[in-house]
Amino acid sequence: MNPLRRWRRPGAPSGGALRPEEGLHARVTTHRGDFVLDVAVDVAPGEVVAVLGPNGSGKSTLLGTLAGLHAPEDARVTLGGRTLTDTAAGIAVPAHRRRIGLLSQQALLFPHLCARDNVAFGPRCAGRGRRTAAAIAQDRLAEVGVAELADRRPAALSGGQAQRVAIARALAVEPDLLLLDEPFGALDVDAAPAVRSVLRRVVRDTGQTTLLVTHDVLDAVVLADRLVVLADGAVVEQGPTAEVLARPRSAFAARIAGLDLVPGAAAPEGLATPDGGTVHGVASEDVAPGEPAVAVFAPSAVAVHRERPGGSPRNVLPVRLAGLEPRGEVVRLRAGPSPGGPPWAEGLAADVTPAAVAELGVGPGDDLWFAVKATEVSVHPVRRRRT
Ligand SMILES: Nc1ncnc2c1ncn2[C@@H]1O[C@H](COP(=O)(O)OP(=O)(O)OP(=O)(O)O)[C@@H](O)[C@H]1O
């Protein structure tokens, strides 16, 4: 059994309207120099919400304000019915009493403390005895795979190891809300996948209420129930992840919604789709057959044919062309509903050069074949979506 599972909260997240005493309710207006952040964000218990937006749109300012690191001019923030900030009433609960775990790009560990003491710090502040806090810390370090590094100081840890310790530290306080501010942003390409995998598992398996800032749309796809898109300090779009990516209304969401996604369940060959089909692909990390998953590929990896292609591609789909969208150097062909194809093929995109479009002589309504090599398809475990 995955040890992280024992953090799973009893009681599934409730559907429907969020009651004032549940989850996070935040209304924040605040200035940073000339910049104004003016947003309202709610997160239900057990929900994972990804905050996306261009550089300087206010994502970190929002997280810092929720964590109690910035004093906002005008705000009311409640978490699980506790008022953390109410500027009108003069309430500002200090950061360490908020029961909020914050994990940012830099691990920001105390340099003079070993890994165990860094993790034990939160429980100690919360009134746990020295031994209990050390035992909690040791457990958390084991759960993120660095138990053997407990006695090391941060200077003797790699970036990836330090970030794992920081994850253990953020979770050791059993936070009511976990704030993740681009937690993989500062890791090098070798260290990032393992840390990402640990954190994804924590968030996916534990029912931890989480607000995640990321630039990586894949993190949002595999982790987030809902997306909130910020631009210039305001919420320009929000909704269930699949909906926002399928029908983006803001320019930013449209730009990131570029990946082809097929939902289903992990299978030995890749992904099993709900209609009994298979998408052949390569698992991105440990994923058990039957686990909810999504197959992901780039539209540029899709080859388009008029006749069914022979040869090596493992994934060959009949599609009916819904439309053509010029996108810079390429033309995006969008699949519509096809009488001969699987239902999940609708909406898939293929990027081809204008020359290839001219050569194929295709137009809306044409029946075509999309082909994708299995090596171009990655299969990622996803959170079981809330209904
Ligand atoms: N201490 C500060 N003093 C003045 N302006 C600030 C300060 N901190 C942030 N800002 C400004 O506030 C705006 C929002 O910054 P913030 O870091 O919240 O954006 P972000 O969406 O997290 O950006 P990024 O994706 O680049 O991290 C920016 O215009 C930034 O220049």
The ligand as an SDF file (V2000), in Angstrom:
LIG
                    3D

 31 33  0  0  0  0  0  0  0  0999 V2000
    7.6550   43.5550   -3.6240 N   0  0  0  0  0  0  0  0  0  0  0  0
    7.0820   44.0500   -4.7240 C   0  0  0  0  0  0  0  0  0  0  0  0
    7.0960   45.3750   -4.9580 N   0  0  0  0  0  0  0  0  0  0  0  0
    6.5300   45.8980   -6.0650 C   0  0  0  0  0  0  0  0  0  0  0  0
    5.9110   45.1760   -6.9920 N   0  0  0  0  0  0  0  0  0  0  0  0
    5.8830   43.8340   -6.8230 C   0  0  0  0  0  0  0  0  0  0  0  0
    6.4600   43.2080   -5.6830 C   0  0  0  0  0  0  0  0  0  0  0  0
    6.2660   41.8830   -5.7880 N   0  0  0  0  0  0  0  0  0  0  0  0
    5.5930   41.6910   -6.9440 C   0  0  0  0  0  0  0  0  0  0  0  0
    5.3660   42.8650   -7.5620 N   0  0  0  0  0  0  0  0  0  0  0  0
    4.6540   43.0370   -8.8470 C   0  0  0  0  0  0  0  0  0  0  0  0
    3.3890   42.4520   -8.7290 O   0  0  0  0  0  0  0  0  0  0  0  0
    3.0080   41.8690   -9.9710 C   0  0  0  0  0  0  0  0  0  0  0  0
    2.5650   40.4280   -9.7360 C   0  0  0  0  0  0  0  0  0  0  0  0
    3.6690   39.6550   -9.3530 O   0  0  0  0  0  0  0  0  0  0  0  0
    3.5250   38.1090   -9.0070 P   0  0  0  0  0  0  0  0  0  0  0  0
    4.8840   37.6370   -8.5870 O   0  0  0  0  0  0  0  0  0  0  0  0
    2.3920   37.9200   -8.0880 O   0  0  0  0  0  0  0  0  0  0  0  0
    3.1360   37.5140  -10.4250 O   0  0  0  0  0  0  0  0  0  0  0  0
    3.1640   36.0020  -10.9110 P   0  0  0  0  0  0  0  0  0  0  0  0
    1.9070   35.8110  -11.6720 O   0  0  0  0  0  0  0  0  0  0  0  0
    3.4430   35.1110   -9.7750 O   0  0  0  0  0  0  0  0  0  0  0  0
    4.3960   36.0520  -11.9050 O   0  0  0  0  0  0  0  0  0  0  0  0
    5.4600   34.8930  -12.3540 P   0  0  0  0  0  0  0  0  0  0  0  0
    4.6860   33.9300  -13.1960 O   0  0  0  0  0  0  0  0  0  0  0  0
    6.4670   35.6610  -13.1330 O   0  0  0  0  0  0  0  0  0  0  0  0
    6.0020   34.2930  -11.0820 O   0  0  0  0  0  0  0  0  0  0  0  0
    4.1790   42.0190  -10.9060 C   0  0  0  0  0  0  0  0  0  0  0  0
    3.9220   43.1140  -11.7500 O   0  0  0  0  0  0  0  0  0  0  0  0
    5.3390   42.3140   -9.9810 C   0  0  0  0  0  0  0  0  0  0  0  0
    6.2720   43.1290  -10.6210 O   0  0  0  0  0  0  0  0  0  0  0  0
  1  2  1  0
  2  3  1  0
  2  7  2  0
  3  4  2  0
  4  5  1  0
  5  6  2  0
  6  7  1  0
  6 10  1  0
  7  8  1  0
  8  9  2  0
  9 10  1  0
 10 11  1  0
 11 12  1  0
 11 30  1  0
 12 13  1  0
 13 14  1  0
 13 28  1  0
 14 15  1  0
 15 16  1  0
 16 17  2  0
 16 18  1  0
 16 19  1  0
 19 20  1  0
 20 21  2  0
 20 22  1  0
 20 23  1  0
 23 24  1  0
 24 25  2  0
 24 26  1  0
 24 27  1  0
 28 29  1  0
 28 30  1  0
 30 31  1  0
M  END
$$$$
